[in-house]
């Protein structure tokens, strides 16, 4: 065998070893991604089961839900009932869509009998009805009772892709509870309940805001994602096996 042939064979074996090494690394990555999606699947199924159990439970007094939140930090979608008086002048407007229409979810402070306040998502209004003067019938006065779902506050902006909240125009792109409360004109030293409440579908006078806008149908595509990653891993494994067997056949 000539030196040229020996050198070419060595380079070929080195290249093959490199390709196989990279292939094995990619295979491990694909398997890890598939396993991660399986784990996410179990987490999502547990979350959906919890949400289903909570949403079908009877409404609980706010004090009970608050105690649970203080203990667990999670009361999302827990039915709650609360009474108080709306401070309509403190409406905060969260940009949203409903039934394909752009507009706002109206968050209004509710003054409780104990002197505290809780932000109530009263529901959706179309974009051109952001001004409360255009829907005065819905600005109910006096003592009211609200039934809805408790929602956890967000610890931070959920995505850098979201615009910053525009407090000057009273347009919120993410639910910053503290900023909403600080800009709502609450009395000095006011204490805010640490959760939101999404009002149910009980109609408001004049039909606005439209309540019951909580999105509960969470997507669960983790099984499809897992099958995709595992399928790619299986295809790559087949390619690697064929590549390993090829030199034997050539010899």
N, C-alpha and C positions, 0 to 999 in steps of 0.2 A: 504494500500500500504506500503510495507516495505521501510526502509531507503535506502537499496541497490537499489531498483527499482526507488525510487525518485532521488537518486544521479545519476543513469545511465540515466534517462530521462533528467535531467538537463544538463549533459555533452553532450547528443545527441543534445539538443536544442542549446547549445552554439556552438557546431561544425557546425550545420546547419546554424546558424546565421553568423558564420565566413565565411563559404563557400559562402553563398549568398552575403555577403559584398564584398568578393573578386571578385565574379562573376559580381556584379554591377560595381565595379571599372574597371574591364577588359572591360565590355560593354561600359563604357564611353570612355575608351581609343580607342577602335575600332571605335566608332562613330566619335571621334575627328580625327582619322587618315583618315577616309573616307571623312570627311568634308574638311580636309586639301588638299586631292587629288582633290576634286572638285574645290577648290580655285586655285590649281596649274593648273587644266585643263583650267579654264577661263584665267589665266595668259598666258599659252602656246598658246591658240587660238589667243589671242590678239597679242602675239609676232609674230606668224606665219603670221597673217594678215599684220602686220607692215612690216615684211621682204618681203612679196609678193608685197606690194605696192612699197616699195623702189627699189627692184630689177628690176621692170618693168618701172621705171622712166628713164627719159633721163639723161645722165651723166652731172654732174654739175662741174663748175670750182673749183679747190682746195680751193680757197679763200672763196667761199660760204660755202663749207663743213666745213672748219676750224671755221668759225664764228658760225655755228650751233653747232659744238662740244663745243666751248667755252661757249655757252649758255646752252645747254642741257646735255653735257657730253656723248651723244649717237648718233653716226652716222653709226652704224654697218650696212653693206650691202647697203650703199648709193652709187650709181654709181658716179664716179668722173673721171675727165680727167685732166692730168697734163703733162707738158713738161719739159725736162731737159736732163742732160747727166749722164749716168751710171758711177759709180766708181767701176768697176768690181773687183779691188784689195781688196775691202772692203766686198766682199760676206760673208754673214753669213748663216750657214746651220742649218736648223731646221729639226730634225728627223721626218719623216712622212712616210705614206704608200699611194700608189695610184694604183688603180686597182689590189690590192693584192700584189704589189711589194714594198719592203722596199727601202727607199732612203731618199732624203732630199728635202725640199722646200728651194729654193734659195732666200734669202733676200739681195737685193743689194741697196746701197745708190744711190739715184738719186739727182744730184746737180741741184737745181733750179736757175732760172735767178736772183732771189733776194738774192742769196748767202746761202740760207738755204738748208737743205737736208731732204728727206723723204725716208723711207725704203719701197722698193717695193718687194712684194713676186712675183717673176717672174714665179714661178711654180716649178714643180717636176723634179728631176733628179734621176736616179737609183743610188743605193749605190756605185757601182764601178765607177761611173762617178762624184763623189764628186769633184775631182780635175778639176778645170776649164780648165786646159790645154788639157784635153781629149775631150772637147766640145767647142773648140775655135770659131767655126762658130757662136755660139749663143752669143758671147761676142760683141754685137753690139756697134759701136762707134759713136760719134757725137750726135747731137741733136735728141732726140726721143720723141714721144708722146705716153703716156701710158693711156689706158682706163681700169678701173677696179672697184673694190668695196672697199670702205673705211671700215676699221676695227678698233674697239676701242682697245686701249692698255689695257693690263692686269694690274690691280693694284698690284697684288702679285702672287706668285706661286699658281696655282689653286688647287694643291693637294700635300699632303706630300708624296704620293706614287710615285710621279714623281722623277726621278733622278735629281741631281743638274746639271745645265748647265756646260759643259766642255769647257771653253774658250780657253784653251791651244790647244785643238784638233779642235776648231771651230765646236762644236756639241752642239746644243741647244735642250733641251727637253721641254722647255716652252718658250713662246715668251716674253722674258724680253727685252723690247724696249731699255731701257737705257744701259743695258749690251751689247746688239748688237751694238749700236751706239758707245759706249766707246771702243769696241774692233775692230771697223771697220777701224781704221786709218784715221778718219776724221780730217780736219784741226783743230788746237787749237782754242777753242772758237766757234766752229761750232754750229749753232742753228738747232735743229731737229724739224720737224713738229710733232705734238703730236699724230698722227695716223699712222697706217699702210695702205698700199694699196695692195690689191690682184689683180694682172694683170688678164685680161680676156683671152679668148682662142685664141687670135690673134697669129698665129704661129711665133715662133722665127726661125731665120736662122739655118738650121741644125736640126730643130725639138726639140731642147732643150734650156732652160727648157720648160716643157709642162705647158702652162698656163691654167687658168680657173679651179684651184683646190679647190676653196672655197666650203666647205661643207654647203649646205643650207637646205638639207632635214633633219630637226631636228625631232627626235622621239617624239611621243605624245601618251604615254600609260597611262595617268593619269585617263582616264575613266575606264579602266580595273582595275587599282589599287583601285579606289574608290569602284567599284562594289565588288571587293574582300573583302575589309574591311567591307563594309556594309553587305555583305553576311555572313561573320563570325559573325558580330554583331547580325544579325537576328537569326542565328543558336544558338548562346549563349543565346539570349533572350528566345528562345523556351525551351531550357534546364532549364533556371531559372524558367520559368512559370510552367513547369512540376514538378520541385522540390518543388515549393511553394504549389502546389496542392496535392502533395503526402501525407503529414500528414493528410489532411482532409479526403482523401479516407480511410486511415488506421483507423482513428477514427470511 
